[in-house]
Amino acid sequence: MPVEQDILRRRWRWVGHTLRKPGCSTTRRALTWNPQGKRKRGRPRNTWRRDLEADTKRLGHTWKQLESLAGDRDAWRTLVGGLCPTRGSQA
């Protein structure tokens, strides 16, 4: 499995794990945190959260849909499996 696909698969597995945690969890709050205040001038940095949101749009889902989908572990595995094909499904 290429390294990029492995990283992507592990990242989405962690997101599903974090979205299943209660709302008071530190990691859950850090994932959904939106900092207030002004930003520096120039092009905004590409953050981890922005990468996730771009992948979410590419999948055709919203963040709320992902939160509800993460509750169903089988559906989440299917989503992650479709996003990151494993060795068995490669030609």
C-alpha positions in Angstrom: 0.0 0.0 0.0 1.4 3.4 -0.9 2.3 5.6 2.0 -0.1 8.4 1.0 -3.1 6.0 1.1 -2.0 4.5 4.4 -1.8 8.0 5.9 -5.2 8.9 4.5 -6.8 5.7 5.8 -5.3 6.1 9.3 -6.4 9.8 9.4 -10.0 9.0 8.5 -10.1 6.0 11.0 -8.9 8.4 13.7 -11.6 11.0 12.7 -14.3 8.3 13.0 -12.9 7.3 16.4 -12.9 10.9 17.6 -16.4 11.7 16.3 -17.8 8.7 18.3 -16.4 10.2 21.5 -18.6 12.3 23.7 -18.7 16.1 23.1 -16.8 16.9 26.3 -13.8 14.9 25.1 -10.7 17.0 24.6 -9.8 15.5 21.3 -13.4 15.9 20.0 -13.4 19.6 21.1 -10.0 20.1 19.4 -11.3 18.6 16.2 -14.3 20.9 16.0 -12.7 24.0 17.5 -13.0 27.2 15.6 -10.5 29.8 16.9 -11.8 33.4 17.1 -10.0 36.5 16.2 -8.2 38.0 13.3 -5.7 36.1 11.1 -2.4 37.3 9.8 -2.3 38.8 6.3 -1.7 36.7 3.3 -2.8 33.3 2.1 -4.2 31.2 5.0 -2.2 28.1 6.0 -3.6 24.8 4.9 -4.7 23.3 8.2 -5.5 19.7 9.1 -9.1 20.6 9.5 -9.2 22.3 6.1 -7.8 19.2 4.5 -10.6 17.1 6.1 -13.2 19.5 4.9 -11.8 19.4 1.4 -11.9 15.6 1.5 -15.4 15.7 2.8 -16.6 17.9 0.0 -14.9 15.6 -2.5 -16.9 12.7 -1.0 -20.1 14.7 -1.4 -20.9 14.8 2.3 -21.3 17.5 5.0 -19.6 17.5 8.4 -22.9 16.8 10.1 -23.5 13.8 7.8 -20.0 12.5 8.8 -20.8 12.9 12.5 -23.9 10.8 12.2 -22.2 8.3 9.9 -19.4 7.8 12.4 -21.9 6.4 14.9 -22.5 3.4 12.6 -19.1 1.7 12.6 -19.9 -0.6 9.7 -21.0 2.3 7.5 -17.8 4.3 8.6 -15.6 1.3 7.6 -17.3 1.2 4.2 -16.7 5.0 3.8 -13.0 4.8 4.7 -12.6 1.6 2.6 -14.0 3.4 -0.4 -11.9 6.5 0.2 -8.7 4.4 0.6 -8.7 1.2 -1.3 -6.6 -1.6 0.2 -4.1 -4.0 -1.4 -6.8 -6.6 -2.1 -8.9 -4.2 -4.2 -6.0 -2.9 -6.3 -5.5 -4.3 -9.8 
